[in-house]
Amino acid sequence: MKINNLNNDVHSAITDRAALEQALHAQGTAWHQLVTSRCPHLFAAATVFVSSAQLQQMRDVIQSINQVVALPAWHDAVLPAPMNKSLPKAQGVFFGYDFHVNAEGVHLIEINTNAGGGLLNNLLLQSQHHVTAAGEVTADENMEYVFVQMFLREWRLERGDQPLRSIAIVDEKPQEQYFYPEFLLAQKMFERAGLLTVIADPAELEMRADGVVCQGQKIGMIYNRLTDFSLQLHAVLNAAYQNNLVVITPHPHAYALYADKRNLTLLTDADRLRVMGVSARTIGTLQAGIPETRQVLAQDAEYWWPQRKQWFFKPATGYGGKGSYRGANITRKVFSEIIQGDYVAQRMAVPGVRLVGVAGAEPAVFKFDIRCYVYAGQLQMVVARLYQGQTTNFRTAGGGFAVVQVVG
């Protein structure tokens, strides 16, 4: 297969490191030094190839999920009763659909509703146009404009013609976060669009009768980078959200509708989907594109232990691979913790592999997944993440975010 040949060729589409460094330097010396010291393995050494058929299957899976999520029966199934009474109009920015790609097709591993890396990948893609002549670069031409318009659309959905003047990028201890360099890119992007922008810890937010104040400024919108997806640990932010005092994106409703991993058990259950009114064609697309996923219950321990090697275990509300285990590697002790925890099991779908030349070492085999950045059901950007080990970690020389080329 041509795709396999390209991905197994250590000399095909090597990242132009000089061009990438120039793009990073253009963001300022201080920023460049920060990203180099904090994230030395952020960008991979090679491009990843996928076929046009594989990309189309990803689009079909994303479209099918959006069709299901739009159904009232889906809302009834996944939203707690209080959340189902009032839905925000904002859609949620930077959804990330993560796929494994192999000889059997594409396999959706999870959905993220605050997927990081979009702005960083824009720098990467812009720097590598001249390297990607073998295929189409999977991103819009002016991604900064696309991203700004995405946030402005979120604002208009909630506030109509009122002008947006300020935005806060919010995460716990933001300066300590691995993706803090991306927060700075977002701040510059918003400021170029004429918005007053602050980067803040949620503890800096103050709720008042007329809105939310942060660092002495009234805030119109919050770009939410917290991994407290339901905002249960952040009372001020949650109260502001419940009372519609600030536009928050992405928000808890988006997470509950799309990203809670227990939703994957429904998306792969043909019988329950039929009851919800999902068409046979959509069910077929979901069954082909999402590995079977089941909830792990303590009373089923005798089933799961002998079957464990066929499954990958994930905490239902986890993120970033934290607490996730390949069934073949778990011990009895870890298994007992999984059984007592709130876990789902997803049938194993092996990731694709890419041969990468690493400076000062022999070429090495890396796994990869494909991340599709999506807004309001529309595909904006497709990138890959190269890694070694069990999950993506941005800790391995030669690994990190990678350009994706589509080969027809």
LOTI-249140 format. One record per residue (C-alpha): x negated, y, z; chain. Coordinates in nm, 2 decimals. Each point is the difference from the previous one (the first is absolute). Layout:
REM residues N
[[X Y Z] "A"],
...
This chain:
REM residues 408
[[0.00 0.00 0.00] "A"],
[[-0.14 0.34 -0.10] "A"],
[[0.08 0.16 0.34] "A"],
[[-0.19 -0.27 0.19] "A"],
[[-0.29 0.04 -0.23] "A"],
[[-0.01 0.38 0.06] "A"],
[[0.03 -0.04 0.37] "A"],
[[-0.27 -0.26 0.01] "A"],
[[-0.24 0.21 -0.20] "A"],
[[-0.23 0.19 0.24] "A"],
[[-0.09 0.24 -0.28] "A"],
[[0.35 0.10 -0.10] "A"],
[[0.12 0.35 0.10] "A"],
[[-0.24 0.08 0.27] "A"],
[[0.09 0.31 0.21] "A"],
[[-0.20 0.31 -0.11] "A"],
[[-0.13 0.09 0.34] "A"],
[[-0.16 0.32 -0.12] "A"],
[[0.33 0.13 -0.14] "A"],
[[0.18 -0.11 0.32] "A"],
[[-0.26 0.18 0.22] "A"],
[[0.04 0.31 -0.21] "A"],
[[0.38 -0.01 0.06] "A"],
[[-0.05 -0.05 0.37] "A"],
[[-0.26 0.29 0.02] "A"],
[[0.25 0.23 -0.17] "A"],
[[0.22 -0.02 0.31] "A"],
[[-0.27 0.18 0.20] "A"],
[[-0.33 -0.10 0.16] "A"],
[[0.15 -0.05 0.35] "A"],
[[0.29 -0.22 -0.14] "A"],
[[-0.25 -0.20 -0.20] "A"],
[[-0.22 -0.06 0.30] "A"],
[[0.31 -0.10 0.21] "A"],
[[0.13 -0.26 -0.25] "A"],
[[-0.35 -0.14 -0.06] "A"],
[[-0.08 -0.05 0.37] "A"],
[[0.35 -0.12 0.11] "A"],
[[0.10 -0.20 -0.31] "A"],
[[-0.31 -0.12 -0.18] "A"],
[[0.19 -0.29 -0.16] "A"],
[[0.31 0.19 -0.10] "A"],
[[-0.04 -0.05 -0.38] "A"],
[[-0.08 -0.33 -0.17] "A"],
[[-0.29 -0.06 -0.24] "A"],
[[0.22 -0.13 -0.28] "A"],
[[0.34 0.03 -0.18] "A"],
[[0.27 -0.27 0.03] "A"],
[[0.18 -0.12 -0.31] "A"],
[[0.37 -0.11 -0.02] "A"],
[[0.21 -0.09 -0.30] "A"],
[[0.29 0.21 -0.13] "A"],
[[0.23 -0.29 0.08] "A"],
[[-0.12 0.00 0.36] "A"],
[[0.06 0.37 0.04] "A"],
[[0.35 -0.03 -0.15] "A"],
[[0.08 -0.28 0.25] "A"],
[[-0.11 0.24 0.28] "A"],
[[0.23 0.27 -0.14] "A"],
[[0.29 -0.25 -0.02] "A"],
[[-0.05 -0.11 0.36] "A"],
[[0.00 0.36 0.12] "A"],
[[0.31 0.09 -0.20] "A"],
[[0.18 -0.31 0.13] "A"],
[[-0.08 0.09 0.36] "A"],
[[0.14 0.35 -0.05] "A"],
[[0.31 -0.15 -0.14] "A"],
[[0.05 -0.22 0.30] "A"],
[[-0.08 0.28 0.25] "A"],
[[0.26 0.22 -0.15] "A"],
[[0.28 -0.24 0.09] "A"],
[[0.22 0.08 0.30] "A"],
[[-0.03 -0.37 0.10] "A"],
[[-0.38 0.04 0.03] "A"],
[[0.04 0.30 0.23] "A"],
[[0.23 -0.20 0.21] "A"],
[[-0.24 -0.29 0.02] "A"],
[[-0.32 0.19 0.08] "A"],
[[0.09 0.33 0.17] "A"],
[[0.09 0.01 0.37] "A"],
[[0.35 0.14 0.05] "A"],
[[-0.10 0.35 0.11] "A"],
[[-0.23 0.04 -0.30] "A"],
[[0.27 -0.11 -0.24] "A"],
[[0.23 0.29 0.09] "A"],
[[-0.21 0.27 -0.16] "A"],
[[-0.26 -0.05 -0.27] "A"],
[[-0.26 0.27 -0.08] "A"],
[[0.00 0.13 -0.35] "A"],
[[-0.38 0.00 -0.02] "A"],
[[-0.14 -0.31 -0.17] "A"],
[[-0.34 -0.04 0.17] "A"],
[[-0.33 0.08 -0.16] "A"],
[[-0.29 -0.23 -0.09] "A"],
[[0.17 -0.34 0.01] "A"],
[[-0.26 -0.27 -0.07] "A"],
[[0.10 -0.33 -0.15] "A"],
[[-0.29 -0.25 0.04] "A"],
[[-0.03 -0.29 -0.23] "A"],
[[-0.23 -0.31 -0.03] "A"],
[[-0.06 -0.09 -0.37] "A"],
[[-0.09 -0.35 -0.11] "A"],
[[0.06 -0.26 -0.27] "A"],
[[0.36 -0.05 0.12] "A"],
[[0.09 0.37 -0.04] "A"],
[[0.03 0.29 0.25] "A"],
[[0.10 -0.04 0.36] "A"],
[[0.12 0.28 0.22] "A"],
[[-0.17 -0.03 0.33] "A"],
[[0.15 0.30 0.18] "A"],
[[0.15 0.34 -0.03] "A"],
[[-0.15 0.30 0.18] "A"],
[[0.19 0.33 0.05] "A"],
[[-0.31 0.21 0.09] "A"],
[[-0.26 -0.15 -0.23] "A"],
[[-0.33 0.19 0.03] "A"],
[[-0.25 0.06 -0.28] "A"],
[[0.21 0.17 -0.27] "A"],
[[-0.20 0.32 0.00] "A"],
[[-0.33 -0.18 0.04] "A"],
[[0.09 -0.22 -0.30] "A"],
[[0.08 0.30 -0.20] "A"],
[[-0.36 0.12 0.04] "A"],
[[-0.12 -0.35 -0.10] "A"],
[[0.22 -0.02 -0.31] "A"],
[[-0.09 0.35 -0.12] "A"],
[[-0.37 -0.08 0.03] "A"],
[[0.02 -0.32 -0.20] "A"],
[[0.19 0.09 -0.32] "A"],
[[-0.30 -0.06 -0.21] "A"],
[[-0.06 -0.35 0.14] "A"],
[[0.35 -0.13 -0.07] "A"],
[[0.01 -0.01 -0.38] "A"],
[[0.09 -0.37 0.01] "A"],
[[0.35 0.07 0.13] "A"],
[[0.26 0.25 0.12] "A"],
[[-0.07 0.18 0.33] "A"],
[[0.31 -0.06 0.21] "A"],
[[0.08 0.35 0.13] "A"],
[[0.16 0.32 -0.11] "A"],
[[-0.24 0.25 -0.16] "A"],
[[0.05 0.28 0.27] "A"],
[[0.05 -0.19 0.32] "A"],
[[-0.04 0.30 0.23] "A"],
[[0.30 0.17 -0.18] "A"],
[[0.19 -0.33 0.03] "A"],
[[-0.07 -0.03 0.37] "A"],
[[0.09 0.36 0.08] "A"],
[[0.32 -0.03 -0.19] "A"],
[[0.08 -0.31 0.20] "A"],
[[-0.02 0.18 0.33] "A"],
[[0.20 0.30 -0.14] "A"],
[[0.27 -0.24 -0.12] "A"],
[[0.02 -0.15 0.35] "A"],
[[0.05 0.35 0.14] "A"],
[[0.27 0.09 -0.25] "A"],
[[0.19 -0.32 0.06] "A"],
[[0.03 0.10 0.37] "A"],
[[0.00 0.39 -0.01] "A"],
[[0.12 0.09 -0.35] "A"],
[[-0.12 0.34 -0.12] "A"],
[[-0.16 0.11 0.33] "A"],
[[-0.37 0.07 -0.06] "A"],
[[-0.26 -0.24 0.15] "A"],
[[-0.27 0.20 0.16] "A"],
[[-0.19 -0.23 0.24] "A"],
[[-0.09 -0.37 0.04] "A"],
[[-0.17 -0.20 0.27] "A"],
[[-0.20 -0.31 -0.07] "A"],
[[0.05 -0.21 0.31] "A"],
[[-0.18 -0.30 0.15] "A"],
[[-0.14 -0.10 0.34] "A"],
[[-0.34 0.15 0.06] "A"],
[[-0.02 0.09 -0.37] "A"],
[[-0.37 0.09 0.00] "A"],
[[-0.08 -0.35 0.12] "A"],
[[0.20 -0.18 -0.27] "A"],
[[-0.19 -0.19 -0.28] "A"],
[[0.20 0.19 -0.26] "A"],
[[-0.05 0.35 0.15] "A"],
[[-0.19 0.10 -0.31] "A"],
[[0.32 -0.06 -0.19] "A"],
[[0.19 0.22 0.24] "A"],
[[-0.24 0.28 -0.09] "A"],
[[0.06 -0.06 -0.37] "A"],
[[0.38 0.02 0.07] "A"],
[[-0.05 0.32 0.19] "A"],
[[-0.19 0.16 -0.29] "A"],
[[0.26 -0.12 -0.25] "A"],
[[0.29 0.15 0.20] "A"],
[[-0.18 0.33 0.05] "A"],
[[-0.07 0.02 -0.38] "A"],
[[0.38 -0.03 -0.03] "A"],
[[0.05 0.30 0.23] "A"],
[[0.10 -0.19 0.32] "A"],
[[-0.14 0.07 0.34] "A"],
[[-0.14 -0.34 0.11] "A"],
[[-0.12 -0.14 0.33] "A"],
[[-0.14 -0.34 0.10] "A"],
[[0.13 -0.09 0.34] "A"],
[[0.05 -0.26 0.27] "A"],
[[0.36 -0.06 0.08] "A"],
[[-0.07 0.13 0.35] "A"],
[[-0.05 0.34 -0.15] "A"],
[[0.36 0.01 -0.13] "A"],
[[0.25 0.21 0.20] "A"],
[[0.37 -0.03 -0.06] "A"],
[[0.21 0.31 0.04] "A"],
[[0.36 0.08 -0.07] "A"],
[[-0.08 0.14 -0.34] "A"],
[[-0.25 -0.26 -0.11] "A"],
[[-0.35 -0.14 0.06] "A"],
[[-0.31 0.21 0.08] "A"],
[[-0.36 -0.12 -0.04] "A"],
[[-0.32 0.20 0.07] "A"],
[[0.21 0.31 0.02] "A"],
[[0.18 -0.05 -0.33] "A"],
[[0.35 -0.10 -0.07] "A"],
[[-0.01 -0.32 -0.21] "A"],
[[0.24 -0.08 -0.28] "A"],
[[-0.13 -0.35 -0.10] "A"],
[[-0.20 -0.27 0.16] "A"],
[[-0.21 -0.23 -0.22] "A"],
[[0.02 -0.30 0.24] "A"],
[[-0.32 -0.22 0.01] "A"],
[[0.09 -0.17 0.33] "A"],
[[0.01 -0.38 0.03] "A"],
[[0.28 0.04 0.26] "A"],
[[0.24 -0.06 -0.28] "A"],
[[0.32 0.03 0.20] "A"],
[[-0.13 0.30 0.20] "A"],
[[0.09 -0.17 0.33] "A"],
[[-0.33 0.09 0.16] "A"],
[[0.03 0.37 -0.10] "A"],
[[0.30 0.15 0.18] "A"],
[[-0.04 0.36 -0.13] "A"],
[[-0.04 -0.10 -0.36] "A"],
[[0.28 -0.26 0.02] "A"],
[[0.24 0.26 0.16] "A"],
[[-0.09 0.25 -0.27] "A"],
[[0.07 -0.26 -0.27] "A"],
[[0.33 -0.11 0.16] "A"],
[[0.11 0.37 0.02] "A"],
[[-0.12 0.08 -0.35] "A"],
[[-0.22 0.29 0.13] "A"],
[[-0.28 -0.09 -0.24] "A"],
[[-0.03 -0.20 -0.32] "A"],
[[-0.21 -0.31 0.07] "A"],
[[-0.14 -0.21 -0.28] "A"],
[[-0.03 -0.29 0.00] "A"],
[[0.25 -0.06 0.27] "A"],
[[0.14 -0.29 0.22] "A"],
[[0.29 -0.07 -0.24] "A"],
[[-0.24 -0.06 -0.29] "A"],
[[-0.20 -0.25 0.21] "A"],
[[0.31 -0.18 0.12] "A"],
[[0.14 -0.03 -0.35] "A"],
[[-0.32 -0.10 -0.18] "A"],
[[-0.30 -0.08 0.21] "A"],
[[0.10 -0.21 0.30] "A"],
[[-0.15 -0.33 -0.09] "A"],
[[0.31 -0.18 0.12] "A"],
[[0.17 0.15 -0.31] "A"],
[[-0.22 -0.24 -0.21] "A"],
[[0.19 -0.29 0.15] "A"],
[[0.32 0.14 -0.15] "A"],
[[-0.15 0.10 -0.33] "A"],
[[-0.11 -0.37 -0.05] "A"],
[[0.33 -0.15 0.12] "A"],
[[0.21 -0.06 -0.31] "A"],
[[0.31 -0.10 0.19] "A"],
[[0.01 0.32 0.21] "A"],
[[-0.07 0.21 -0.30] "A"],
[[0.29 -0.15 -0.19] "A"],
[[0.23 0.08 0.29] "A"],
[[-0.12 0.36 -0.02] "A"],
[[0.10 0.02 -0.36] "A"],
[[-0.34 -0.02 -0.16] "A"],
[[0.00 -0.12 -0.36] "A"],
[[-0.16 -0.33 -0.10] "A"],
[[-0.25 0.18 -0.22] "A"],
[[-0.12 0.22 0.29] "A"],
[[-0.02 -0.30 0.23] "A"],
[[-0.21 -0.18 -0.26] "A"],
[[-0.24 0.29 -0.02] "A"],
[[-0.04 0.02 0.38] "A"],
[[-0.04 -0.38 0.03] "A"],
[[-0.28 0.00 -0.26] "A"],
[[-0.17 0.31 0.13] "A"],
[[0.01 -0.03 0.38] "A"],
[[-0.14 -0.31 0.19] "A"],
[[0.26 -0.17 0.22] "A"],
[[0.00 0.16 0.34] "A"],
[[0.16 -0.13 0.32] "A"],
[[0.04 0.12 0.35] "A"],
[[-0.21 -0.19 0.26] "A"],
[[0.21 -0.12 0.29] "A"],
[[-0.13 -0.16 0.32] "A"],
[[0.25 -0.29 -0.03] "A"],
[[-0.16 -0.09 -0.34] "A"],
[[-0.35 -0.05 0.14] "A"],
[[-0.01 -0.37 -0.09] "A"],
[[0.07 0.09 -0.36] "A"],
[[-0.25 0.28 -0.04] "A"],
[[-0.31 -0.16 0.14] "A"],
[[-0.03 -0.28 -0.26] "A"],
[[0.11 0.23 -0.28] "A"],
[[-0.22 0.29 0.11] "A"],
[[-0.27 -0.03 -0.28] "A"],
[[0.26 0.08 -0.27] "A"],
[[0.09 0.34 0.17] "A"],
[[-0.13 0.34 0.09] "A"],
[[0.12 0.13 0.34] "A"],
[[0.07 0.37 0.05] "A"],
[[0.15 0.21 0.29] "A"],
[[0.34 0.12 -0.12] "A"],
[[-0.09 0.37 0.07] "A"],
[[-0.37 -0.02 -0.05] "A"],
[[-0.22 0.19 -0.24] "A"],
[[-0.34 0.00 -0.16] "A"],
[[-0.04 -0.38 0.05] "A"],
[[-0.01 0.05 0.38] "A"],
[[0.10 -0.32 0.18] "A"],
[[0.04 -0.19 -0.33] "A"],
[[-0.13 -0.36 -0.04] "A"],
[[-0.06 -0.24 -0.28] "A"],
[[0.17 -0.32 0.12] "A"],
[[-0.30 -0.22 -0.08] "A"],
[[-0.22 0.20 0.23] "A"],
[[0.21 0.03 0.32] "A"],
[[-0.07 -0.19 0.32] "A"],
[[0.25 -0.15 0.24] "A"],
[[-0.04 0.31 0.22] "A"],
[[0.07 0.25 -0.27] "A"],
[[0.29 -0.22 -0.12] "A"],
[[0.16 0.02 0.34] "A"],
[[-0.03 0.38 -0.01] "A"],
[[0.16 0.01 -0.35] "A"],
[[0.29 -0.22 0.11] "A"],
[[0.08 0.22 0.30] "A"],
[[-0.05 0.32 -0.20] "A"],
[[0.22 0.17 -0.26] "A"],
[[-0.16 -0.15 -0.32] "A"],
[[0.10 -0.09 -0.35] "A"],
[[-0.17 -0.27 -0.21] "A"],
[[-0.06 0.06 -0.37] "A"],
[[-0.08 -0.29 -0.23] "A"],
[[-0.37 0.03 -0.11] "A"],
[[-0.06 0.19 -0.33] "A"],
[[-0.37 0.01 -0.07] "A"],
[[-0.14 0.34 -0.10] "A"],
[[-0.18 0.06 -0.33] "A"],
[[-0.38 0.01 0.00] "A"],
[[-0.25 0.23 -0.16] "A"],
[[-0.38 -0.06 -0.04] "A"],
[[-0.18 0.31 0.12] "A"],
[[-0.36 0.11 -0.03] "A"],
[[-0.12 0.13 0.34] "A"],
[[-0.32 0.21 0.01] "A"],
[[-0.29 -0.20 0.14] "A"],
[[0.19 -0.32 0.01] "A"],
[[0.12 -0.28 -0.22] "A"],
[[0.34 0.05 -0.17] "A"],
[[0.28 -0.09 0.24] "A"],
[[0.36 -0.12 -0.03] "A"],
[[0.25 0.24 0.14] "A"],
[[0.37 -0.05 0.05] "A"],
[[0.24 0.28 -0.11] "A"],
[[0.35 0.11 0.04] "A"],
[[0.19 0.25 -0.21] "A"],
[[0.17 0.30 0.16] "A"],
[[0.28 0.18 -0.18] "A"],
[[0.07 0.35 0.13] "A"],
[[0.37 0.06 -0.05] "A"],
[[0.24 0.30 0.07] "A"],
[[0.38 -0.03 -0.03] "A"],
[[-0.04 -0.33 -0.19] "A"],
[[-0.24 0.15 -0.25] "A"],
[[-0.35 -0.13 -0.05] "A"],
[[-0.26 0.28 0.04] "A"],
[[-0.34 -0.17 0.02] "A"],
[[-0.15 -0.35 0.00] "A"],
[[-0.33 -0.08 0.17] "A"],
[[-0.18 -0.30 0.14] "A"],
[[-0.17 -0.08 0.33] "A"],
[[-0.30 -0.22 -0.01] "A"],
[[-0.10 -0.18 0.32] "A"],
[[-0.15 -0.31 0.16] "A"],
[[0.14 -0.18 0.30] "A"],
[[0.36 -0.05 0.09] "A"],
[[0.14 0.35 -0.06] "A"],
[[-0.10 0.33 -0.16] "A"],
[[-0.24 0.18 0.23] "A"],
[[-0.21 0.26 -0.18] "A"],
[[-0.30 -0.14 0.18] "A"],
[[-0.18 -0.19 -0.27] "A"],
[[-0.27 0.15 -0.24] "A"],
[[0.14 -0.03 -0.35] "A"],
[[0.36 0.00 0.12] "A"],
[[0.27 0.26 0.05] "A"],
[[0.25 0.18 -0.23] "A"],
[[-0.05 -0.08 -0.37] "A"],
[[0.13 0.12 -0.33] "A"],
[[0.25 -0.24 -0.17] "A"],
[[-0.01 -0.04 -0.38] "A"],
[[0.29 -0.16 -0.18] "A"],
[[-0.09 -0.22 -0.29] "A"],
[[0.27 -0.07 -0.26] "A"],
